Amino acid sequence: METLMAAELPQQKAGGGLARRLVRLLRRKRSTAGSVAGGEYDESSLDSSINSLSKLKLSAATLDVLFRNAAVEKKGGATQSAAAPAPALDSASAHAFVASLFAGVSAVKAAYAQLQQAQHPYDAEAIQSADAALVAELTKLSDHKRQFARDPVAAAKSAAVGPPVLAAHADEQRHLLRTYEITAGKLGKELRGRDAEAERARAALADELRAARALEERVHPGRTLAALDGLHLSGLNATHFLTAMRHAVKSVRSFAKSVLGEMRRAGWDPAAAAAAVHPGVPLRHPGDAKFALESFVALKMFAGFHRRDFGLSSLHDRSSYDRRRFFVEFAELKAAPAVAFLDARSSRWSALGEFLRDRYPSLVHERMEASFFGNTAQRGAVASLGASFPETPWFAEFAEMARRVWLLHCLFFTFDSGVGCDSDDSASIFQAPAGARFSEVYMESVSDLDTDGDGGTALTPPGERVVGFTVVPGFKVGRTVMQCRVYLSRLARQP
């Protein structure tokens, strides 16, 4: 007998602690119900109480001890338990009572969530309905508490007489599902609100960027393409073409600089490469190899520029394009992101894709790419029809350069009316041949200072200034001449 009582003491303590926790929980529900009418709700305290109750794991033996100990305490304490044993309680009744208890708690939680939802936005009828439902559920829990306090065994048997345990579990899950639906709706509303805030922030940022570009254009005209925003065909003039040309030339110079950097990392001799590009033209300074490489890139990219199909047989249908068709393509491509025109699956920019596939192999030799990157994967991807273009910084820079040249090409033919080159609305492209005498009207020297053999600098006499090679071609739009950039040499004029 002593052994049995010693073994049951911890269980009595556990059962009494659980009973006290239930009493505290129900008291808290009653205080919460009182605050409902006042409009004040403590969601954190309610959720913590419900969560603490939801985490209870009760076995059949624990439930039996709980109700037996509660009955013993009702009759006079643990001293009388040995003399007067508690009435027997089957586990089914205990489980039925706890199942109904948990169903009631989940109903309270669902009613409280419904009440919170009715407050934002404010709905008086919904608030009254949810408040009544919450009070009703709390009243049921209070009745459970009073029955349990009077006679735990009778309370359990009364619960067993009611709906089956499975029905109580179904009610609990239904109330929990309703709570989750309300929570999901609240989170969805918050998400939509934050999306709206993000959209407003993006719009504000776009406005700020447009204002910054406009300010930069006023301070430094021609440095950005902002001057070409909102352009109309009737308002085109040579200044717009000059702006687009400067951007194209800047991109050509940037890619040539990248080529020079890759050459140096791969151990190539830039001076030897320059000699291969323009043989017979001595460089006045080893650093002038960059001009030869820039000339190589520009002449490759601008080859066939004067033809509507850009010299590509696959684009022969562009020969019938008129000024408006070229202008529409210019306006759409200028606003398109890089991801759009680099998508090989898109047929909208198929003409630009053909231009990329044609110019990349002619500009980047197979041995050059293999030496730079250790393989020719990018070259193979470009050559494969239907395959996506390489997503590498190297090809991205090349593609941006090609896009700007293509934009300039489209804008070029918006000035071409099909009449003579001397017309006010015509356009032409030109370059200076090697050995030609320098002209300040049609040419611009990349450097007016020549480096002599002693390492000093001396200005070349005007009579000896001849063209070594063209770095960037020039343009003539109407009556406006945009000088070609040339590298000067002391070579005698070829007969």
C-alpha positions, 0 to 999 in steps of 0.5 A, a space after each residue: 500500500 505504501 508503495 502504491 501511494 508513493 507511486 501515485 503522489 507525482 501523478 496527483 501533483 501533475 493532475 492538480 497542476 493541470 486542474 489549476 491551469 484549466 481554472 486559470 485559463 477559464 478565468 482568463 477567458 472570462 476576463 477577456 469576455 468582459 473586455 470584449 464589450 469595452 472594445 479592448 482585446 489582448 490577442 497575445 495573451 489569448 493566443 499564448 493561453 490557447 497555445 499552451 493548452 493546445 500543447 498538452 499531451 494527455 494519455 489515458 492513464 494521465 486522464 484517469 489520474 486527473 479525474 480520480 485525483 480531482 474527485 478525491 480532492 473534492 471528498 477531502 484530500 489525499 488522506 481519505 483516498 486510501 479509505 474511500 477510493 474514487 469512483 471508476 472512470 473509463 478512459 472513453 469518458 475522459 477523452 470525450 471531456 478533453 476533446 470537448 474542452 479542446 473543441 471549445 478552446 478552438 471555437 473561442 480562438 476562431 470567434 476571437 479571430 473573427 472579431 479582430 477581422 471585423 474591426 479592420 475595416 470597422 463593421 459594427 454588425 460583424 463585431 456584434 455577431 463575433 462578440 456574441 459568438 465569443 461570449 457564447 463559447 466562453 460561457 460553454 467553457 465556464 460551464 465545463 469548469 463548474 461541472 468539473 469543479 463540482 464532480 469531475 467524474 460526472 462532468 466526464 460522463 456528461 461529455 461522453 453522453 454528448 457528441 462522439 469524440 470524433 465529432 469533437 475532434 472534427 469541430 476542433 479542426 473546423 474551428 482551427 481551419 476557420 482561424 487559419 483562413 482568417 489569418 491568411 486573409 489578414 496576411 493577404 491584405 497586408 501583403 497587398 498593402 505592402 505591394 501597393 507601397 512598393 509600387 508607389 516607391 517604384 513610381 517615385 524612384 522612376 520619377 526621381 531617375 527621370 528628373 536626375 536624367 533631365 538634370 544631367 542632360 541640361 548640365 551635360 548635353 549629349 551624355 545620356 539618352 534622356 534627350 531622346 525620350 518622348 521623341 517624335 519623327 517630326 521633331 528629329 534633327 541632327 542633335 538627336 543623331 549626334 547624341 545617339 552617335 556619342 553613345 554608340 562610340 562610347 560603347 565601342 571604346 569601352 568594349 575595345 578597352 575590355 579587349 585590350 585588358 583581356 589581351 594583357 591578361 592572356 599575355 598577348 602583345 597589344 602592339 603586335 595586335 595593332 600592327 596586324 590590324 593596320 600593317 605599315 602604320 607605325 605607332 608613335 607611342 606603345 599606348 596608342 595600340 588602344 586606338 588600333 583596337 578601337 578602330 578594329 572594333 568600330 570598323 567591324 561593327 559599322 561595316 554595311 552601316 549604309 545599307 538598310 539590311 546592314 549587309 546581312 542577306 537574311 535581313 533583305 526584307 528591311 530594304 523596303 522599310 520606310 522612315 516611319 518603320 525605322 523610327 518605330 523600331 528605334 523608339 521600341 528598342 531604346 525602351 526595351 531592357 537587355 533581357 528582352 532583346 537578348 532572349 533568343 526565343 523572342 521573334 520581336 528582335 530577331 533582326 537584332 539577334 541576326 546582327 549579334 550572330 553575324 558580328 560576334 564571330 567576325 569581331 571575336 576570333 576563335 583563337 582569341 576567345 579560347 585564349 581569353 576564357 579557355 574555351 569557345 563556349 560563348 562563340 558556340 552558343 551565339 552560332 547555335 540558332 534558337 539557343 539562348 545568348 550567353 549570360 556573361 559580362 563579356 557578351 553582355 557588354 558586346 550586346 549593349 554595344 551592338 544594340 547602340 550601333 543598331 539604334 544609331 542605324 535605325 535613327 540614321 535611316 529616319 533621315 534618309 528620304 531616298 533623294 541625294 546625299 546633299 539634301 537637307 533630310 539625307 544622311 551618309 557615313 564616311 571614313 578617311 583612307 590611309 595616307 589622306 591629308 588631314 582635314 579639320 572639317 571632316 576629321 578629328 585627331 585622337 591626339 593632336 600631340 605626337 610623341 617624338 623619338 626622344 620621349 618628348 612631345 612636339 606638334 606635327 607641322 600641318 603639312 605633314 599631318 596625314 591619316 594613318 587609319 580611321 578610328 571611328 567613321 564620321 557622319 553627315 546628316 543634312 547639312 551637319 557634319 560629324 567628324 570621323 576620328 582618325 589616327 595621324 601618321 607621318 607616312 607619305 601619301 600613297 600614289 
